[in-house]
Amino acid sequence: MGSFKQPLSRRTFLKSSAATSLLCTLAPAYLSATDPEPIKKTIPSSGERLSVIGLGTSRTFEVDSANVVRSPLLDVMRAFFDNGGQLIDSSPMYGNAEAVTGALLKQIDNSKDLFSATKVWTYGKREGIEQMERSMQRLGVNRMDLMQIHNLRDWEVQMETLIDWKSQGKIRYIGITTSHGRYHDELEKILQRHPLDFVQFSYNILNRTAEQRLLPIAQERGIATLINRPYQRGSLFRRVKDKPLPDWAAEFDCASWGQFFLKFIASHPGVTCIIPATSKLKHMVDNMAAGYGRLPDQATRQRMLTLMKTL
């Protein structure tokens, strides 16, 4: 799709010719209320409210930053903010993603609600400081909302710097991440002992390991959670390919399988924000629709799990 001259609002998108083919699947979630507010969760350490659907940049934003003005990613990010998005998560590990994100933000006039999040992913105190300064420059922010230690790398050294930077006001929140189950035992110990605001890990309807320890610990300790790999890197969609969405999904304002998977995650009381990554406008709009309307209750969550076992 080509670039839009004006920010792409939810209402404008639904009226555009480009949206015609999506109306049948997206309209129920969007039109379930008049100009509804996005679902927001509370960051326990501050009480700040954050939209439950965020945006990841791994792989999808690893493109040439010199050409982003003509990239479909510009419309993707516009749709993100127009539909209530706030948190954008990146990392030096993701190639050019930070620079691309920063270049896109310069072109967008509706990004005032940006909640910037990235990571430190290196060894050594000086190296960590230099990397974080470089990340902030690439993203175009003077203060990071959230700085995370990526995959526990050199976490004891980097933690000292993060705590110091937070006290100086250079960053607002500090966190730690993993996308590997093998790190869960060590991560649990860190969460129990250190003053973290956020923790990021993988969780989805088929990978529920986090329900056993990580989510309960985060709830007990008052730590906000970011959820990565909500679609299990696409394997969830392959599982439901050519399968009809159940009629009862409409009971929680769900109009697609993508929304089904995201709303399952969002309905867990320990989840703060989910960060699906996409480079396609129609997927961005669909993802954001999951952040509106009702969420499944406990009985419905069990019904969703039972359904997935049969597919």
ABEGO torsion letter per residue (X at the ends): XBBBABBBBAAAAAABAAAAAAAAAAAAAAAABBGBBBBBBBBAAAGBBBBABBBBABGAABBBAAAAAABAAAAAAAAAAAAGBABBBBBAAAEAAAAAAAAAAAABAAAAABBBBBBBBBBEAAAAAAAAAAAAAAAGBABBABBBBBGGBGAAAAAAAAAAAAAAGABABBBBBBABAAAAAAAAAAAAABBBABBBBBBBAABAAAAAAAAAAAAAAGBBBBBBGAAGGGAAAAAABGBBBBAAAAAAGBABAAAAAAAAAAABAABABBBBBBABAAAAAAAAAAABEBBBBAAAAAAAAAAAAAX
